[in-house]
Structure formats: structure tokens, C-alpha cells
Amino acid sequence: MAGSKLIIPSFLAFMILMRYELDKGGHSVYTLAYHHVCCVKYRGKIFDSEDIIGRLKEINIEMSKKFNVEVLDQETDFDHLHFT
């Protein structure tokens, strides 16, 4: 089809652009990544301010350094946070 565009969902685009660090086992090669979702109690809509969102992301970065974990991406909606 001439002029048609390929549409890639955002989660798939993230996975394509993400760099993988491969680990090797005795008979395997693998990479391990976690996708964590944190919901607000009773799904309250509290992430409506850039100040709150920014501070939450700062806290997550500080905690990741403390536990030697690399945070690749963080996104919020009004009632939950995703991070990889």
C-alpha cells in the first residue's frame, strides 16, 4: 500500500528502543527486566500535579540507587505509576 504508515504501540516501541544487557548461564543467554505497577489506595486520583509526580519519580530514583537497581522508565496516570 503506497503511503501507508506502520503504527507501533508505545509499549512495543519502548521494548524495541530499550538496550538489552544479556547475561549468560551454563546453557542459556537471558535478560531480566521487571514492569512494576503501583496503584494508589482506593485508586484515588492524586497524580494530578507535576510537583507530586516529579517528587515521586525522584524518590524512586533515590531508592533504586540505594538498592543498586536501574530504573529504565517511569510513567504515571492519575491513579497509578508504572516503572520498568
Buried (B, 14 or more C-beta within 10 A) or exposed (E): EEEEEEEEEEEEEBEEEEEEEEEEEEEEEEEEEEEEEEEBEEEEEBBEEEEEBEEBBEEBEEEBEEEEEEBEEBEBEEBEBBBB
